[in-house]
Amino acid sequence: KKQFFALGVIYDMFYLYQTKEGVIENDSLVVELENGPSVIFPLEGEKDVLMGSLSLILARLNPTAQGPRIEDTKKVSIIDLRFKNPVIK
């Protein structure tokens, strides 16, 4: 069940963003974006909510987006979505 969930997330990530690779490790899915940070997903939950959270975070990281954004985007290396409040490192 967890592997099928991970496959669904990888499919969505490949469809929406350029991904380098996705690996299941330590009971989570780690996906590396082609020109961006690594994203850590849980292996269960609501896929649409996770993808929406990631989309919002990446929009805030984009320097061309209007509105407030997260500063020092070049220093962001990991987005961790395993928790209720996403962690950006």
Secondary structure, DSSP 8 states (H G I E B T S, - for coil): -HHHHHHHHHHHHHHHS-EEEEEEETTEEEEEETTS-EEEEESSS-HHHHHHHHHHHHHHH-TTSSS---S-GGG--EEE-SSSS-EE-
